[in-house]
Amino acid sequence: MSDQSAAADVDVDLRQLFASLARNWLRILVITLLVTGLAFAFAWLATPHYKATTQLKIQLSESAYTRPAGTNEDDKPVLDAEGVATEVQVISSSDILKQVAADLKLGDKPEFNYALGMSPVTRLLVIAGLKSDPEEIPLEERVLTKMRDKLNVYGVEKTRVIAVEFSSEDPQLAADIPNAIAKAYLAYQADAKTKSNAAATAFLGPEIDDLQKQVRDAEAKVAAFRSAQSDLLMGGNNSVLATQQLSELSTELSRVRASRASAEATAERVRQALQNGGSLDAVPEVLSSDLIQRLRERQIELRTNIADLSTTLLDNHPRLRAMRSQLADLDGQIRNEAQKIMRGLLTQAQTAQARENQLISDVNKLKAASSRAGEEQVQLDALQREANVRRQQLESYMASFREVSSRKNYLPVDASVFSEARVPSEPYFPKLVPIVGAALVGSLLLMSVITLLQELFSGRAMRPAPGARFERIEQVAMSAMSAPVVHPEPAPEVVEVDDQPTTVESELVPEPEPAPSVLEGAAAAGSEPQAEPVRSSLGEIDVEKAAEKLIASGAARAIFVSPEGDEAAASAVLVAREVSDAGLRVLLLDLTASGAASRPMLDSGVFPGITNLLASEAQFSDVIHADLYSDCHVVPVGTADPVRAMRAADRLPIIMQSLTTAYDLVIVECGPADAQGISRLVGDSTEVFMSMLQADDEVAQAAVELIESGYPDLTLVTPIGHETPGNPVPGRRSAA
């Protein structure tokens, strides 16, 4: 598992998270009661406001007895959503509001004329020019501005109802103003219709007089034209007589032509039959002659007799010869009769021809007369149409004029009030119980959320996830830097610890060995912890006094040196938590090789830290973590290669300066470091501490070396007797 995934393998400790509510119950309760009290005071002292509503129905209130003729209930107009919205704008228009303000004298009331109710402070601000003078604004505009702030006109959804809502400090005004607005709106509609009717009457009167004259003139022209043109006699089919006669003659001419053609054709067939010796039986006109029919019957009878006698008599028999002679006479008679019929047909054709010629002459005359009559009829029709149009327009205007005249005293408006505003008995603002209850619940919830977020972001509510395993970080031995060897004189040395001189015998100070540098990877080796810690006797102070000293001095940096090894580093952790609990922003920088200071604060050693920052593998936001048991922040040793990190050791002063700018106090645990090792960490307002568990020669020698190296204000501090969650148990552990 990678270092980043291991560092992120944490979980939220819900028990620890919600336990923060119990720890901070007093703060939550105080702030909640404070906010609730302020809300109660506001609701109790606030000026009450009353609200009333007037409702109007937008609908044509036309009576069945006053409805215009020819219309019914379905013909009345229906307003759509846009129409209702238009009426809303009309109701809230400036003209109506001005009329209401004038009728109710709202300009004399401080609620609407804020120039009347200015406080002395406001007047001073106006005189000083820090606030605009309300009297510079016209009174009418001031009143309209206040009215619009308190007025709410809206259309009720999915209805044709408009609600006029108004709020005021005076309950009587809260009801009077919307009622007055509704009354002014109805009066405005009635006045608009009155003006419309008056304008229509003023327009229709002169127009009707003019149209009556035009109708008389047009009808006179029609009558004069008809009397002057006698040819325009109308026939039975409402057409000109000449045109009707022309039509009749044309029909007669067609009939005569057909009769003539038929007679000529029949005579021609009879002639051809007579000339060619053909049978006349094929000509219907010949067969229709009674004489020819009788001759044919006689002829048939003779032929029958001849046929009968031919069976008994010879052909030259006188009787047969007589019958044959009679038969020949009959044929001649038939042909003569056919010739008469032919001559009669020719005569009939000639007569038809003469009739046709006469009809053609008459038709030609009527054509000219009909043409003239048609032109005159067109002129007459034009005059008639103009007269009809004038008359129709006159009748329409007269009907409208009569309707407008009948509505002089009755003007139905398109709206009506069906719910008047009544004087409210209770204010709508402020509501004491809802405001106080909302403030109580809201502040309680808000403070609880803020407390939980602080606990969560501080990291104290985080714990390693179940089953998470972290690989152990092996200590890497670094090359040690040589420390200067100090040969103390036989005379006793005086060490100032917390302004208390302490005598350290020279026999207790052995020849010091080279102290390993923390940042160069000194490995610590511990000895067996004693069963009971022995109190030191070098004038050291405890954790609380060390924290008080840092807070009182206003130090920006605190350098802790632990010559006894890892467990002595508990002093830096305890002091950091104490100062953090006092309300300061504190960061602990762990520069030990084993992470002895940061491990108990994070419960793990795999978080990115100072080595990652020096090796340019991480940023400040990646290496700063929250202490699990306090509000303190910590920068652990890190997981980067120490050799690579040591190449950028020159960046430590820059890093320290950045951390000092961001935090009130930066505490650095250096482990068993010497004066040269901590020189890069010291800056302005820096306090140097030495953490100790037992007052032995090793601690005394390390203190003497730091004092002689330029840190005379060295302070000894011990963690013995002070325990907090996550701290290592103080014991005895010497550094290698």
Secondary structure, DSSP 8 states (H G I E B T S, - for coil): --HHHHHT-EEE-HHHHHHHHHHTHHHHHHHHHHHHHHHHHHHHHS--BEEEEEEEEE-----TTTS-TT--GGGS----HHHHHHHHHHHTSHHHHHHHHHHHTGGGSTTT-TTTT--HHHHHHHHTTSS--GGGS-HHHHHHHHHHHHEEEEE-TTSSEEEEEEEESSHHHHHHHHHHHHHHHHHHHHHHHHHHHHHHHHHHHHHHHHHHHHHHHHHHHHHHHHHH-TT--B-TTSSBHHHHHHHHHHHHHHHHHHHHHHHHHHHHHHHHHHHTT--GGG-HHHHT-HHHHHHHHHHHHHHHHHHHHTTTS-TT-HHHHHHHHHHHHHHHHHHHHHHHHHHHHHHHHHHHHHHHHHHHHHHHHHHHHHHHHHHHHHHHHHHHHHHHHHHHHHHHHHHHHHHHHHTSS----SEEEEE-----SS-SB--HHHHHHHHHHHHHHHHHHHHHHHHHHHTTTEEE-TT----------------------SS-EEEEETTEEEEE-GGG---------TTTT--B------SS-----S--B-HHHHHHHHHHHT-SEEEEE-TT-GGGGHHHHHHHHHHHHTT--EEEEE--SS-TTTHHHHT-S-S--HHHHHTTSS-HHHH-EE-TTSS-EEE---SS-HHHHHTTGGGHHHHHHHHHHHSSEEEEE--S--HHHHTTT--TTEEEEEE-SS--HHHHHHHHHHHHTT-TT-EEE--TT---TT--------B-
